[in-house]
Amino acid sequence: MDTTLIRTINRLQDAFSTVGVHNPVDLPQIVVIGSQSSGKSSVLENIVGRDFLPRGSGIVTRRPLVLQLINRPSTNANANAEDGDPGPGTQGKSASLNWDDFVDSAKSGYFYTDFNLIREEIIRDTEAKTGKNAGISPIPINLRIYSPNVLTLTLVDLPGLTKVPVGDQPKDIEKQIRDMIIKYITKPNAIILAVTAANSDLANSDGLRLARDVDPEGARTIGVLTKVDLMDAGTDVVDILAGRVIPLRLGYVPVVNRGQRDIDTKKSIARSLEGERSFFENHAAYKSKAQYCGTPYLARKLNMASLPIILMHHIRNTLPEIKAKIQAALVKYQAELLTLGDGMLEGAGQASIVLNIITEFCTEFRTIIDGNSTDLSSFELSGGARVSFVFHELFSNGVKSIDPFDQVKDIDIRTILYNSSGSSPALFVGTTAFEVIIKQQIKRVEDPSLRCVNLVFDELVRILTQLLSKQLFKRFPQLKDRFYQVVINFFRKQLNPTNKLVQDLISMESCYINTGHPDFLNGHKAMAIISDRMNQAKNPQPIDPKNRNSTVPNVLPSLEPEPTNNGFFGSFFSGKKKRPGVMEPIPNVLKASGTLSEREQIETDVI
């Protein structure tokens, strides 16, 4: 039997587990699933031929248990340690000197000949990762079992499916277990060993239901029927074995496990297997096909001694894909290694490397800003193009969206006119009021300008992050962190002066209003326009008898002053009934209100 493939897979699994990384390649393995108390542990112990798994009520298997069974002929004290097969001279924890059966723990580095010790090791390591609250952990436990009584197999025992949390179990314990199982059985290289109690309805089997979710054709699922001896009299699983209930391409195997009384009375697995054989050979429904029933047949089926379509054939079929993935990863990491450059030099050589990195960083930063980078994207804007977008789109639209008249009302203009005239009414429209209003509107540009500065700062940080994510800086993580700190501090240091410069520029613009600019509408033209409008309002054009409309639209309503607004400040006190001969006290707050006088209307329109 060619077991080299399975041993190679075992070595790869150990290697990935040792370095603590997720398997980059889906390795073929047999995954054991089933409901809690369906007899999974008993099936595994019968296959191994030893009593070594923890037992108890509730969830006992709380971490994935990877069992690498290796057939090892009976050896003496001078055994060869081929393929990781330790000999008696290896350090270990042992209560006996029988080297025919022993367990190698990939985690602790010890081997055990006393299987009670391995049970304690599993319990101890499980509690170290999950605590004692019956929680679960996806971190696997790897055990390599050498024995002349086993066939070379690799099995993964997963926690049993449960529906209701018990005690201090997490409330989502069902989802956690389901997600863990799905993670293992979804891989196309996994062979699913679905364990179901024969004395329950097969249609309600949790293990088969999950298996069919990921393997609807049943092409890589083997059904294991436990507790066949506990079925009601006159019932059997012949129809299930014949595929007339829920067919599986790889079929079903019925087994008989030790009951709880057998475990309590320390019934050996050897006696249990003998009882299993006797049961199938003497049962009326199974004796004609007893050779296809029981744990030994299940082990042979899994080992492909009688069914080469399963694991080894599965491994051979998936090896090309595995090899392709390894080759692709090898090319990727070789290219990455090449970009890392030569080894580190000593003394001045290290300073030269740092100087070259700084120079390359500055050059690359400049090329990204200028748009001359060799890594230009055809899918989205990047680098300097994003900065240009901030200036020409975001900032430009932000400034254009400012309406200078949305916050300037006639009543505000009147108030400013009164305030700027001082103690005596002004003869002409003063420039002071005009400048006050204009400066207020210029000041409104400051907010979008400062936001523009912050947006450009964010884009520069984005470019910095993009550069530091390159392979060059992965080689020097501490230098990368130092680069980030120095450049970010430099950007932040320049942020305040830049904001101050923007504020100064806006203050400069508001300090001097260039009324001599060609686009500026001078006072004479403004007065002429307002006079024309008022004349049109006072002297409306004759009505066209055809359409009953005025030949010239009436632009403004009648501007005739109300007779109640007497005096320069008459509008301040409109709405109050004055008593003759009584001087009213001045209000605490004066606001312009009421109808505009003709002069006020003209001054407001001019401004």
PyMOL commands that set and color helices and strands:
alter all, ss='L'
color gray80, all
select helices_A, chain A and resi 4-19+40-48+82-84+115-130+173-185+202-204+206-214+228-230+238-241+260-264+269-282+287-292+295-303+311-340+348-370+384-400+410-421+431-443+446-468+471-474+477-511+523-538+570-573+598-606
alter helices_A, ss='H'
color red, helices_A
select strands_A, chain A and resi 29-34+65-71+102-105+111-112+141-147+153-157+190-197+221-226+252-254
alter strands_A, ss='S'
color yellow, strands_A
deselect
rebuild
show_as cartoon
